[in-house]
Amino acid sequence: MKLVADINIPYLKGVFDSYFESIILLPASEITPEIVKDADALVVRTRTFCNADLLEGSAVKFIGSATIGFDHIDTDYCNSRGIEWVNAPGCNSGAVQQWVAAALLQISKSKGISLEGKVLGVTGVGNVGRRIVDLGLALGMRVICCDPPRKREEHLADFVDLKTIAQQSDFITFHVPLSFSGIDATNHMVDSALIETFKDNVVLINSSRGEVIETNSLISAITNKKIVATALDVWENEPNISQELLKLVTFATPHIAGYSVEGKVNGTRMVVDALSKFFNLGIHPWIPIQNPMDRKEIIENPINLVDTVIQTYNIVTDDNSFRKSSIDFEKYRSNYTLRREFSGYRIIRANNSIASTLQKLGFEINTR
């Protein structure tokens, strides 16, 4: 059997050496129809578009994406051809929670906006969105939720529609998949018409997909000060993003919100387990031989919540670095140093005023 995999998927090298006769590890840009023609399985990231152009006439039976999203997989095509496909839902939810926490706290600090009692509108309440709801509550915010599919299927009376999110929220954050059709289409769900209904001085955060927000409408809203602060990790037309928008946003990062040690281990683990089960390899459940999650980072005597979060992840540092190298979007992502999530830290002698909040965010608290 032959396996073709993205070379930038951590911890994957060597896992399948005893099970596949041929294993090809390549950058996403080099995974071509010619390469996959005789492959039995693909293990990819979001940069490999698994559609008819790549797969037609190939021997591919299984596609595993070590990512939370799957809009790069033509699921209808795969289903019609009997190609099994899996993604890794929720694998990096802790990392995205950390990124959003850093964005919220830094915006609060730099703009002098208190988070206490403010309304946080969470649009998309799946694996990631649930973590953001918990984050908002831990920070003393009032949280309202919008997720039309869940509202319909689970009869969630307290969930609101997008119009209500727009009209009532002081902070709005998006955690939706990208979809182009149907009643729940998310492509350009944030356009000039919706932005007109925003409260004045709203803060906008997006770490889902860039196409969720229409770029020109966002540029106008920031320029006209309808939106007082913006944190973006995702952009339309990546990697060729709008330099005009980049100059206007408060904090900008290159689609790395989910780039944590824990997130990458989880994503690889979920795909390895699924591939192993599909081909009956017998190697699940799998963890890296040297599991980086076994070791905890230590933070002693934390002063306050903002500084503690910054010690785990400083969004300002990423923002500054990205602005200097934004034209090398993919290179920045490929060479990004993975960070530890909140759960990867042990807090020693935490101040009682912040210990409870830190614990709610996932930190391990040692009171001694």
Sequence and secondary structure as in RCSB ss.txt:
>XXXX:A:sequence
MKLVADINIPYLKGVFDSYFESIILLPASEITPEIVKDADALVVRTRTFCNADLLEGSAVKFIGSATIGFDHIDT
DYCNSRGIEWVNAPGCNSGAVQQWVAAALLQISKSKGISLEGKVLGVTGVGNVGRRIVDLGLALGMRVICCDPPR
KREEHLADFVDLKTIAQQSDFITFHVPLSFSGIDATNHMVDSALIETFKDNVVLINSSRGEVIETNSLISAITNK
KIVATALDVWENEPNISQELLKLVTFATPHIAGYSVEGKVNGTRMVVDALSKFFNLGIHPWIPIQNPMDRKEIIE
NPINLVDTVIQTYNIVTDDNSFRKSSIDFEKYRSNYTLRREFSGYRIIRANNSIASTLQKLGFEINTR
>XXXX:A:secstr
 EEEEETTSTT TTTTTTT SEEEEE GGG  HHHHTT SEEEE TTS BSHHHHTT    EEEE SS  TTB H
HHHHHHT EEE  TTTTHHHHHHHHHHHHHHHHHHHT   TT EEEEE  SHHHHHHHHHHHHTT EEEEE HHH
HHHHT TT   HHHHHHH SEEEE      SSTT  TT B HHHHHTS TTEEEEE S GGGB HHHHHHHHHTT
SEEEEEES  TTTTS  HHHHHH SEE SS TT BHHHHHHHHHHHHHHHHHHTT    S   SS GGGS EEEE
S   HHHHHHHH  HHHHHHHHHHSGGGHHHHHHT   B  GGGEEEES  HHHHHHHHHHT EEE  
